[in-house]
Amino acid sequence: MEMPGVRTSPDRPLVANAVSALADVGVDSGVTGWSAARDGGFVARDFGVPVIVLGPGA
């Protein structure tokens, strides 16, 4: 199965808000790339919704 790639600009409010929320609870997170299968590529491609991966190990 092929999954469409997605890249959400770090300038998007979604990214800035996620980084800010993590900082509020003492988590220092950088914005990086990640390669894995997930539905976000379909959501971004088909609906134009910006997506990020955020969670343990992400």
CHARMM internal coordinates of N, CA and C (Angstrom, degrees):
IC EDIT
DIST 1 N 1 CA 1.4409
DIST 1 CA 1 C 1.5244
ANGL 1 N 1 CA 1 C 108.44
DIST 1 C 2 N 1.2912
ANGL 1 CA 1 C 2 N 116.84
DIHE 1 N 1 CA 1 C 2 N 134.22
DIST 2 N 2 CA 1.4611
ANGL 1 C 2 N 2 CA 121.12
DIHE 1 CA 1 C 2 N 2 CA 176.70
DIST 2 CA 2 C 1.5250
ANGL 2 N 2 CA 2 C 109.47
DIHE 1 C 2 N 2 CA 2 C -99.42
DIST 2 C 3 N 1.3111
ANGL 2 CA 2 C 3 N 114.75
DIHE 2 N 2 CA 2 C 3 N 136.50
DIST 3 N 3 CA 1.4638
ANGL 2 C 3 N 3 CA 121.17
DIHE 2 CA 2 C 3 N 3 CA 178.93
DIST 3 CA 3 C 1.5273
ANGL 3 N 3 CA 3 C 107.53
DIHE 2 C 3 N 3 CA 3 C -111.24
DIST 3 C 4 N 1.3369
ANGL 3 CA 3 C 4 N 118.22
DIHE 3 N 3 CA 3 C 4 N 134.10
DIST 4 N 4 CA 1.4554
ANGL 3 C 4 N 4 CA 119.25
DIHE 3 CA 3 C 4 N 4 CA 177.58
DIST 4 CA 4 C 1.5281
ANGL 4 N 4 CA 4 C 110.73
DIHE 3 C 4 N 4 CA 4 C -70.21
DIST 4 C 5 N 1.3141
ANGL 4 CA 4 C 5 N 115.15
DIHE 4 N 4 CA 4 C 5 N 140.68
DIST 5 N 5 CA 1.4602
ANGL 4 C 5 N 5 CA 120.23
DIHE 4 CA 4 C 5 N 5 CA 176.93
DIST 5 CA 5 C 1.5149
ANGL 5 N 5 CA 5 C 110.58
DIHE 4 C 5 N 5 CA 5 C -76.03
DIST 5 C 6 N 1.3087
ANGL 5 CA 5 C 6 N 114.88
DIHE 5 N 5 CA 5 C 6 N 161.13
DIST 6 N 6 CA 1.4585
ANGL 5 C 6 N 6 CA 120.34
DIHE 5 CA 5 C 6 N 6 CA 178.26
DIST 6 CA 6 C 1.5243
ANGL 6 N 6 CA 6 C 108.43
DIHE 5 C 6 N 6 CA 6 C -148.18
DIST 6 C 7 N 1.3006
ANGL 6 CA 6 C 7 N 115.83
DIHE 6 N 6 CA 6 C 7 N 143.31
DIST 7 N 7 CA 1.4593
ANGL 6 C 7 N 7 CA 121.16
DIHE 6 CA 6 C 7 N 7 CA 174.77
DIST 7 CA 7 C 1.5233
ANGL 7 N 7 CA 7 C 106.99
DIHE 6 C 7 N 7 CA 7 C -137.51
DIST 7 C 8 N 1.3115
ANGL 7 CA 7 C 8 N 116.48
DIHE 7 N 7 CA 7 C 8 N 116.54
DIST 8 N 8 CA 1.4584
ANGL 7 C 8 N 8 CA 121.78
DIHE 7 CA 7 C 8 N 8 CA 178.42
DIST 8 CA 8 C 1.5138
ANGL 8 N 8 CA 8 C 107.98
DIHE 7 C 8 N 8 CA 8 C -100.44
DIST 8 C 9 N 1.3033
ANGL 8 CA 8 C 9 N 117.22
DIHE 8 N 8 CA 8 C 9 N 124.89
DIST 9 N 9 CA 1.4582
ANGL 8 C 9 N 9 CA 122.01
DIHE 8 CA 8 C 9 N 9 CA -177.57
DIST 9 CA 9 C 1.5251
ANGL 9 N 9 CA 9 C 111.02
DIHE 8 C 9 N 9 CA 9 C -60.67
DIST 9 C 10 N 1.3343
ANGL 9 CA 9 C 10 N 117.22
DIHE 9 N 9 CA 9 C 10 N 136.52
DIST 10 N 10 CA 1.4652
ANGL 9 C 10 N 10 CA 120.35
DIHE 9 CA 9 C 10 N 10 CA 176.33
DIST 10 CA 10 C 1.5318
ANGL 10 N 10 CA 10 C 112.70
DIHE 9 C 10 N 10 CA 10 C -61.42
DIST 10 C 11 N 1.3172
ANGL 10 CA 10 C 11 N 117.13
DIHE 10 N 10 CA 10 C 11 N -14.96
DIST 11 N 11 CA 1.4661
ANGL 10 C 11 N 11 CA 121.47
DIHE 10 CA 10 C 11 N 11 CA 178.81
DIST 11 CA 11 C 1.5274
ANGL 11 N 11 CA 11 C 112.57
DIHE 10 C 11 N 11 CA 11 C -80.22
DIST 11 C 12 N 1.3243
ANGL 11 CA 11 C 12 N 117.70
DIHE 11 N 11 CA 11 C 12 N -9.68
DIST 12 N 12 CA 1.4697
ANGL 11 C 12 N 12 CA 120.74
DIHE 11 CA 11 C 12 N 12 CA -179.36
DIST 12 CA 12 C 1.5284
ANGL 12 N 12 CA 12 C 110.26
DIHE 11 C 12 N 12 CA 12 C -69.57
DIST 12 C 13 N 1.3311
ANGL 12 CA 12 C 13 N 117.64
DIHE 12 N 12 CA 12 C 13 N 142.69
DIST 13 N 13 CA 1.4650
ANGL 12 C 13 N 13 CA 120.14
DIHE 12 CA 12 C 13 N 13 CA 178.32
DIST 13 CA 13 C 1.5348
ANGL 13 N 13 CA 13 C 113.31
DIHE 12 C 13 N 13 CA 13 C -55.86
DIST 13 C 14 N 1.3180
ANGL 13 CA 13 C 14 N 117.95
DIHE 13 N 13 CA 13 C 14 N -34.57
DIST 14 N 14 CA 1.4606
ANGL 13 C 14 N 14 CA 121.24
DIHE 13 CA 13 C 14 N 14 CA 179.41
DIST 14 CA 14 C 1.5223
ANGL 14 N 14 CA 14 C 110.54
DIHE 13 C 14 N 14 CA 14 C -57.12
DIST 14 C 15 N 1.3157
ANGL 14 CA 14 C 15 N 116.62
DIHE 14 N 14 CA 14 C 15 N -45.79
DIST 15 N 15 CA 1.4617
ANGL 14 C 15 N 15 CA 121.52
DIHE 14 CA 14 C 15 N 15 CA -178.85
DIST 15 CA 15 C 1.5277
ANGL 15 N 15 CA 15 C 110.43
DIHE 14 C 15 N 15 CA 15 C -67.67
DIST 15 C 16 N 1.3258
ANGL 15 CA 15 C 16 N 116.30
DIHE 15 N 15 CA 15 C 16 N -49.28
DIST 16 N 16 CA 1.4673
ANGL 15 C 16 N 16 CA 120.45
DIHE 15 CA 15 C 16 N 16 CA -179.21
DIST 16 CA 16 C 1.5306
ANGL 16 N 16 CA 16 C 111.10
DIHE 15 C 16 N 16 CA 16 C -59.97
DIST 16 C 17 N 1.3221
ANGL 16 CA 16 C 17 N 117.98
DIHE 16 N 16 CA 16 C 17 N -41.26
DIST 17 N 17 CA 1.4612
ANGL 16 C 17 N 17 CA 121.23
DIHE 16 CA 16 C 17 N 17 CA 179.69
DIST 17 CA 17 C 1.5259
ANGL 17 N 17 CA 17 C 111.94
DIHE 16 C 17 N 17 CA 17 C -67.33
DIST 17 C 18 N 1.3138
ANGL 17 CA 17 C 18 N 117.78
DIHE 17 N 17 CA 17 C 18 N -37.98
DIST 18 N 18 CA 1.4654
ANGL 17 C 18 N 18 CA 120.93
DIHE 17 CA 17 C 18 N 18 CA 178.15
DIST 18 CA 18 C 1.5247
ANGL 18 N 18 CA 18 C 110.50
DIHE 17 C 18 N 18 CA 18 C -65.98
DIST 18 C 19 N 1.3175
ANGL 18 CA 18 C 19 N 117.24
DIHE 18 N 18 CA 18 C 19 N -45.51
DIST 19 N 19 CA 1.4678
ANGL 18 C 19 N 19 CA 121.20
DIHE 18 CA 18 C 19 N 19 CA 178.75
DIST 19 CA 19 C 1.5305
ANGL 19 N 19 CA 19 C 109.84
DIHE 18 C 19 N 19 CA 19 C -62.52
DIST 19 C 20 N 1.3214
ANGL 19 CA 19 C 20 N 117.31
DIHE 19 N 19 CA 19 C 20 N -41.84
DIST 20 N 20 CA 1.4590
ANGL 19 C 20 N 20 CA 121.70
DIHE 19 CA 19 C 20 N 20 CA 179.32
DIST 20 CA 20 C 1.5274
ANGL 20 N 20 CA 20 C 111.34
DIHE 19 C 20 N 20 CA 20 C -64.89
DIST 20 C 21 N 1.3236
ANGL 20 CA 20 C 21 N 117.75
DIHE 20 N 20 CA 20 C 21 N -42.75
DIST 21 N 21 CA 1.4637
ANGL 20 C 21 N 21 CA 121.34
DIHE 20 CA 20 C 21 N 21 CA 179.45
DIST 21 CA 21 C 1.5253
ANGL 21 N 21 CA 21 C 110.92
DIHE 20 C 21 N 21 CA 21 C -63.07
DIST 21 C 22 N 1.3201
ANGL 21 CA 21 C 22 N 116.70
DIHE 21 N 21 CA 21 C 22 N -40.28
DIST 22 N 22 CA 1.4613
ANGL 21 C 22 N 22 CA 120.10
DIHE 21 CA 21 C 22 N 22 CA 177.70
DIST 22 CA 22 C 1.5237
ANGL 22 N 22 CA 22 C 110.73
DIHE 21 C 22 N 22 CA 22 C -65.32
DIST 22 C 23 N 1.3320
ANGL 22 CA 22 C 23 N 116.43
DIHE 22 N 22 CA 22 C 23 N -41.76
DIST 23 N 23 CA 1.4629
ANGL 22 C 23 N 23 CA 120.30
DIHE 22 CA 22 C 23 N 23 CA 178.70
DIST 23 CA 23 C 1.5264
ANGL 23 N 23 CA 23 C 110.66
DIHE 22 C 23 N 23 CA 23 C -61.94
DIST 23 C 24 N 1.3267
ANGL 23 CA 23 C 24 N 116.95
DIHE 23 N 23 CA 23 C 24 N -36.06
DIST 24 N 24 CA 1.4690
ANGL 23 C 24 N 24 CA 121.30
DIHE 23 CA 23 C 24 N 24 CA 179.52
DIST 24 CA 24 C 1.5269
ANGL 24 N 24 CA 24 C 112.74
DIHE 23 C 24 N 24 CA 24 C -61.01
DIST 24 C 25 N 1.3312
ANGL 24 CA 24 C 25 N 116.76
DIHE 24 N 24 CA 24 C 25 N -27.14
DIST 25 N 25 CA 1.4649
ANGL 24 C 25 N 25 CA 120.16
DIHE 24 CA 24 C 25 N 25 CA 179.07
DIST 25 CA 25 C 1.5218
ANGL 25 N 25 CA 25 C 112.20
DIHE 24 C 25 N 25 CA 25 C -106.28
DIST 25 C 26 N 1.3365
ANGL 25 CA 25 C 26 N 115.95
DIHE 25 N 25 CA 25 C 26 N 16.59
DIST 26 N 26 CA 1.4563
ANGL 25 C 26 N 26 CA 120.76
DIHE 25 CA 25 C 26 N 26 CA 173.71
DIST 26 CA 26 C 1.5087
ANGL 26 N 26 CA 26 C 116.47
DIHE 25 C 26 N 26 CA 26 C 83.84
DIST 26 C 27 N 1.3080
ANGL 26 CA 26 C 27 N 117.55
DIHE 26 N 26 CA 26 C 27 N 17.04
DIST 27 N 27 CA 1.4627
ANGL 26 C 27 N 27 CA 120.90
DIHE 26 CA 26 C 27 N 27 CA 178.74
DIST 27 CA 27 C 1.5229
ANGL 27 N 27 CA 27 C 108.68
DIHE 26 C 27 N 27 CA 27 C -102.74
DIST 27 C 28 N 1.3236
ANGL 27 CA 27 C 28 N 115.58
DIHE 27 N 27 CA 27 C 28 N 118.35
DIST 28 N 28 CA 1.4589
ANGL 27 C 28 N 28 CA 120.57
DIHE 27 CA 27 C 28 N 28 CA 178.26
DIST 28 CA 28 C 1.5273
ANGL 28 N 28 CA 28 C 107.71
DIHE 27 C 28 N 28 CA 28 C -88.97
DIST 28 C 29 N 1.3157
ANGL 28 CA 28 C 29 N 117.14
DIHE 28 N 28 CA 28 C 29 N 108.96
DIST 29 N 29 CA 1.4594
ANGL 28 C 29 N 29 CA 119.82
DIHE 28 CA 28 C 29 N 29 CA -178.40
DIST 29 CA 29 C 1.5154
ANGL 29 N 29 CA 29 C 109.87
DIHE 28 C 29 N 29 CA 29 C -120.93
DIST 29 C 30 N 1.2873
ANGL 29 CA 29 C 30 N 114.88
DIHE 29 N 29 CA 29 C 30 N 139.69
DIST 30 N 30 CA 1.4491
ANGL 29 C 30 N 30 CA 120.34
DIHE 29 CA 29 C 30 N 30 CA 173.35
DIST 30 CA 30 C 1.5145
ANGL 30 N 30 CA 30 C 108.81
DIHE 29 C 30 N 30 CA 30 C -102.90
DIST 30 C 31 N 1.2844
ANGL 30 CA 30 C 31 N 116.37
DIHE 30 N 30 CA 30 C 31 N 161.58
DIST 31 N 31 CA 1.4585
ANGL 30 C 31 N 31 CA 121.33
DIHE 30 CA 30 C 31 N 31 CA 176.29
DIST 31 CA 31 C 1.5208
ANGL 31 N 31 CA 31 C 106.99
DIHE 30 C 31 N 31 CA 31 C -92.09
DIST 31 C 32 N 1.3134
ANGL 31 CA 31 C 32 N 115.96
DIHE 31 N 31 CA 31 C 32 N 120.15
DIST 32 N 32 CA 1.4625
ANGL 31 C 32 N 32 CA 121.72
DIHE 31 CA 31 C 32 N 32 CA -178.22
DIST 32 CA 32 C 1.5198
ANGL 32 N 32 CA 32 C 109.98
DIHE 31 C 32 N 32 CA 32 C -134.51
DIST 32 C 33 N 1.2895
ANGL 32 CA 32 C 33 N 115.09
DIHE 32 N 32 CA 32 C 33 N 174.92
DIST 33 N 33 CA 1.4584
ANGL 32 C 33 N 33 CA 120.70
DIHE 32 CA 32 C 33 N 33 CA 173.99
DIST 33 CA 33 C 1.5146
ANGL 33 N 33 CA 33 C 110.05
DIHE 32 C 33 N 33 CA 33 C -92.05
DIST 33 C 34 N 1.3173
ANGL 33 CA 33 C 34 N 115.57
DIHE 33 N 33 CA 33 C 34 N 160.63
DIST 34 N 34 CA 1.4531
ANGL 33 C 34 N 34 CA 121.11
DIHE 33 CA 33 C 34 N 34 CA -179.76
DIST 34 CA 34 C 1.5134
ANGL 34 N 34 CA 34 C 108.03
DIHE 33 C 34 N 34 CA 34 C -151.23
DIST 34 C 35 N 1.3005
ANGL 34 CA 34 C 35 N 116.79
DIHE 34 N 34 CA 34 C 35 N 138.15
DIST 35 N 35 CA 1.4536
ANGL 34 C 35 N 35 CA 121.16
DIHE 34 CA 34 C 35 N 35 CA -178.56
DIST 35 CA 35 C 1.5239
ANGL 35 N 35 CA 35 C 109.78
DIHE 34 C 35 N 35 CA 35 C -117.27
DIST 35 C 36 N 1.3127
ANGL 35 CA 35 C 36 N 115.58
DIHE 35 N 35 CA 35 C 36 N 113.10
DIST 36 N 36 CA 1.4629
ANGL 35 C 36 N 36 CA 120.69
DIHE 35 CA 35 C 36 N 36 CA 178.72
DIST 36 CA 36 C 1.5229
ANGL 36 N 36 CA 36 C 108.99
DIHE 35 C 36 N 36 CA 36 C -167.77
DIST 36 C 37 N 1.2962
ANGL 36 CA 36 C 37 N 116.14
DIHE 36 N 36 CA 36 C 37 N 166.12
DIST 37 N 37 CA 1.4608
ANGL 36 C 37 N 37 CA 120.99
DIHE 36 CA 36 C 37 N 37 CA 176.71
DIST 37 CA 37 C 1.5229
ANGL 37 N 37 CA 37 C 109.13
DIHE 36 C 37 N 37 CA 37 C -83.26
DIST 37 C 38 N 1.3272
ANGL 37 CA 37 C 38 N 116.12
DIHE 37 N 37 CA 37 C 38 N 132.05
DIST 38 N 38 CA 1.4526
ANGL 37 C 38 N 38 CA 123.04
DIHE 37 CA 37 C 38 N 38 CA 176.02
DIST 38 CA 38 C 1.5035
ANGL 38 N 38 CA 38 C 108.49
DIHE 37 C 38 N 38 CA 38 C -162.58
DIST 38 C 39 N 1.3108
ANGL 38 CA 38 C 39 N 116.94
DIHE 38 N 38 CA 38 C 39 N 163.80
DIST 39 N 39 CA 1.4617
ANGL 38 C 39 N 39 CA 121.50
DIHE 38 CA 38 C 39 N 39 CA -176.98
DIST 39 CA 39 C 1.5233
ANGL 39 N 39 CA 39 C 113.55
DIHE 38 C 39 N 39 CA 39 C -79.14
DIST 39 C 40 N 1.3217
ANGL 39 CA 39 C 40 N 117.48
DIHE 39 N 39 CA 39 C 40 N -10.35
DIST 40 N 40 CA 1.4618
ANGL 39 C 40 N 40 CA 121.24
DIHE 39 CA 39 C 40 N 40 CA -176.05
DIST 40 CA 40 C 1.5196
ANGL 40 N 40 CA 40 C 113.83
DIHE 39 C 40 N 40 CA 40 C -56.69
DIST 40 C 41 N 1.3113
ANGL 40 CA 40 C 41 N 117.75
DIHE 40 N 40 CA 40 C 41 N -34.74
DIST 41 N 41 CA 1.4626
ANGL 40 C 41 N 41 CA 120.47
DIHE 40 CA 40 C 41 N 41 CA 178.72
DIST 41 CA 41 C 1.5206
ANGL 41 N 41 CA 41 C 112.11
DIHE 40 C 41 N 41 CA 41 C -62.03
DIST 41 C 42 N 1.3217
ANGL 41 CA 41 C 42 N 116.43
DIHE 41 N 41 CA 41 C 42 N -38.48
DIST 42 N 42 CA 1.4709
ANGL 41 C 42 N 42 CA 120.42
DIHE 41 CA 41 C 42 N 42 CA 177.66
DIST 42 CA 42 C 1.5272
ANGL 42 N 42 CA 42 C 110.91
DIHE 41 C 42 N 42 CA 42 C -69.66
DIST 42 C 43 N 1.3293
ANGL 42 CA 42 C 43 N 115.94
DIHE 42 N 42 CA 42 C 43 N -41.53
DIST 43 N 43 CA 1.4701
ANGL 42 C 43 N 43 CA 120.44
DIHE 42 CA 42 C 43 N 43 CA -179.79
DIST 43 CA 43 C 1.5302
ANGL 43 N 43 CA 43 C 109.90
DIHE 42 C 43 N 43 CA 43 C -62.66
DIST 43 C 44 N 1.3319
ANGL 43 CA 43 C 44 N 116.24
DIHE 43 N 43 CA 43 C 44 N -45.53
DIST 44 N 44 CA 1.4719
ANGL 43 C 44 N 44 CA 120.24
DIHE 43 CA 43 C 44 N 44 CA -179.99
DIST 44 CA 44 C 1.5260
ANGL 44 N 44 CA 44 C 110.89
DIHE 43 C 44 N 44 CA 44 C -65.53
DIST 44 C 45 N 1.3137
ANGL 44 CA 44 C 45 N 116.17
DIHE 44 N 44 CA 44 C 45 N -46.14
DIST 45 N 45 CA 1.4616
ANGL 44 C 45 N 45 CA 120.28
DIHE 44 CA 44 C 45 N 45 CA -177.29
DIST 45 CA 45 C 1.5301
ANGL 45 N 45 CA 45 C 112.51
DIHE 44 C 45 N 45 CA 45 C -68.19
DIST 45 C 46 N 1.3112
ANGL 45 CA 45 C 46 N 116.47
DIHE 45 N 45 CA 45 C 46 N -47.99
DIST 46 N 46 CA 1.4633
ANGL 45 C 46 N 46 CA 120.20
DIHE 45 CA 45 C 46 N 46 CA -171.85
DIST 46 CA 46 C 1.5278
ANGL 46 N 46 CA 46 C 114.17
DIHE 45 C 46 N 46 CA 46 C -82.48
DIST 46 C 47 N 1.3326
ANGL 46 CA 46 C 47 N 116.45
DIHE 46 N 46 CA 46 C 47 N -27.08
DIST 47 N 47 CA 1.4639
ANGL 46 C 47 N 47 CA 119.44
DIHE 46 CA 46 C 47 N 47 CA -174.92
DIST 47 CA 47 C 1.5270
ANGL 47 N 47 CA 47 C 113.98
DIHE 46 C 47 N 47 CA 47 C -121.74
DIST 47 C 48 N 1.3328
ANGL 47 CA 47 C 48 N 117.08
DIHE 47 N 47 CA 47 C 48 N -5.54
DIST 48 N 48 CA 1.4580
ANGL 47 C 48 N 48 CA 120.43
DIHE 47 CA 47 C 48 N 48 CA 179.25
DIST 48 CA 48 C 1.5204
ANGL 48 N 48 CA 48 C 114.38
DIHE 47 C 48 N 48 CA 48 C 69.87
DIST 48 C 49 N 1.3292
ANGL 48 CA 48 C 49 N 116.32
DIHE 48 N 48 CA 48 C 49 N 22.25
DIST 49 N 49 CA 1.4611
ANGL 48 C 49 N 49 CA 121.12
DIHE 48 CA 48 C 49 N 49 CA -178.89
DIST 49 CA 49 C 1.5242
ANGL 49 N 49 CA 49 C 108.76
DIHE 48 C 49 N 49 CA 49 C -91.85
DIST 49 C 50 N 1.3348
ANGL 49 CA 49 C 50 N 118.31
DIHE 49 N 49 CA 49 C 50 N 127.48
DIST 50 N 50 CA 1.4676
ANGL 49 C 50 N 50 CA 119.12
DIHE 49 CA 49 C 50 N 50 CA 177.32
DIST 50 CA 50 C 1.5308
ANGL 50 N 50 CA 50 C 109.61
DIHE 49 C 50 N 50 CA 50 C -68.08
DIST 50 C 51 N 1.3183
ANGL 50 CA 50 C 51 N 116.35
DIHE 50 N 50 CA 50 C 51 N 142.21
DIST 51 N 51 CA 1.4633
ANGL 50 C 51 N 51 CA 121.17
DIHE 50 CA 50 C 51 N 51 CA -178.81
DIST 51 CA 51 C 1.5167
ANGL 51 N 51 CA 51 C 110.37
DIHE 50 C 51 N 51 CA 51 C -131.78
DIST 51 C 52 N 1.3379
ANGL 51 CA 51 C 52 N 114.53
DIHE 51 N 51 CA 51 C 52 N 153.23
DIST 52 N 52 CA 1.4563
ANGL 51 C 52 N 52 CA 121.93
DIHE 51 CA 51 C 52 N 52 CA 171.57
DIST 52 CA 52 C 1.5173
ANGL 52 N 52 CA 52 C 107.71
DIHE 51 C 52 N 52 CA 52 C -136.82
DIST 52 C 53 N 1.3136
ANGL 52 CA 52 C 53 N 116.59
DIHE 52 N 52 CA 52 C 53 N 162.75
DIST 53 N 53 CA 1.4544
ANGL 52 C 53 N 53 CA 122.44
DIHE 52 CA 52 C 53 N 53 CA 172.57
DIST 53 CA 53 C 1.5157
ANGL 53 N 53 CA 53 C 105.63
DIHE 52 C 53 N 53 CA 53 C -108.20
DIST 53 C 54 N 1.3233
ANGL 53 CA 53 C 54 N 117.18
DIHE 53 N 53 CA 53 C 54 N 124.35
DIST 54 N 54 CA 1.4537
ANGL 53 C 54 N 54 CA 122.11
DIHE 53 CA 53 C 54 N 54 CA -176.93
DIST 54 CA 54 C 1.5078
ANGL 54 N 54 CA 54 C 108.60
DIHE 53 C 54 N 54 CA 54 C -144.50
DIST 54 C 55 N 1.3097
ANGL 54 CA 54 C 55 N 115.83
DIHE 54 N 54 CA 54 C 55 N 119.11
DIST 55 N 55 CA 1.4515
ANGL 54 C 55 N 55 CA 119.21
DIHE 54 CA 54 C 55 N 55 CA 178.46
DIST 55 CA 55 C 1.5133
ANGL 55 N 55 CA 55 C 110.92
DIHE 54 C 55 N 55 CA 55 C 165.96
DIST 55 C 56 N 1.3246
ANGL 55 CA 55 C 56 N 117.46
DIHE 55 N 55 CA 55 C 56 N -177.11
DIST 56 N 56 CA 1.4519
ANGL 55 C 56 N 56 CA 121.12
DIHE 55 CA 55 C 56 N 56 CA -179.59
DIST 56 CA 56 C 1.5201
ANGL 56 N 56 CA 56 C 111.32
DIHE 55 C 56 N 56 CA 56 C -57.69
DIST 56 C 57 N 1.2949
ANGL 56 CA 56 C 57 N 115.68
DIHE 56 N 56 CA 56 C 57 N 127.95
DIST 57 N 57 CA 1.4528
ANGL 56 C 57 N 57 CA 120.51
DIHE 56 CA 56 C 57 N 57 CA 178.23
DIST 57 CA 57 C 1.5092
ANGL 57 N 57 CA 57 C 115.05
DIHE 56 C 57 N 57 CA 57 C 79.90
DIST 57 C 58 N 1.3105
ANGL 57 CA 57 C 58 N 118.08
DIHE 57 N 57 CA 57 C 58 N -4.43
DIST 58 N 58 CA 1.4664
ANGL 57 C 58 N 58 CA 121.25
DIHE 57 CA 57 C 58 N 58 CA -178.33
DIST 58 CA 58 C 1.5072
ANGL 58 N 58 CA 58 C 111.08
DIHE 57 C 58 N 58 CA 58 C -82.62
END
COOR INIT
IC SEED 1 N 1 CA 1 C
IC BUILD
